[in-house]
Amino acid sequence: MRAVGEDSSLTQDQKREKMKQIHEAARPQVQAVLTPEQQQIFGQMKEEAKERRDEKKDKGQSDYRTPQRPE
């Protein structure tokens, strides 16, 4: 994900689409290793994150931040 965010050859839309593809590909792998209880908690966390993103969009704030490297 960091490499995608730092790839200057990609437009913001291309970066967003590539990150979306990575998330979608990883989702079944994550679900496969979680217990049913963990899957439920994970689903709740995803829903809460979606709500926060929607709130930011309503306020006109961007959801994308350039990744910061640790110093």
Secondary structure in CASP SS format (residue, H / E / C, confidence):
PFRMAT SS
TARGET T0000
AUTHOR 0000-0000-0000
METHOD secondary structure of the structure
MODEL  1
M C 1.00
R H 1.00
A H 1.00
V H 1.00
G H 1.00
E H 1.00
D C 1.00
S C 1.00
S C 1.00
L C 1.00
T C 1.00
Q H 1.00
D H 1.00
Q H 1.00
K H 1.00
R H 1.00
E H 1.00
K H 1.00
M H 1.00
K H 1.00
Q H 1.00
I H 1.00
H H 1.00
E H 1.00
A H 1.00
A H 1.00
R H 1.00
P H 1.00
Q H 1.00
V H 1.00
Q H 1.00
A H 1.00
V H 1.00
L C 1.00
T C 1.00
P H 1.00
E H 1.00
Q H 1.00
Q H 1.00
Q H 1.00
I H 1.00
F H 1.00
G H 1.00
Q H 1.00
M H 1.00
K H 1.00
E H 1.00
E H 1.00
A H 1.00
K H 1.00
E H 1.00
R H 1.00
R H 1.00
D H 1.00
E H 1.00
K H 1.00
K H 1.00
D H 1.00
K H 1.00
G C 1.00
Q C 1.00
S C 1.00
D C 1.00
Y C 1.00
R C 1.00
T C 1.00
P C 1.00
Q C 1.00
R C 1.00
P C 1.00
E C 1.00
END
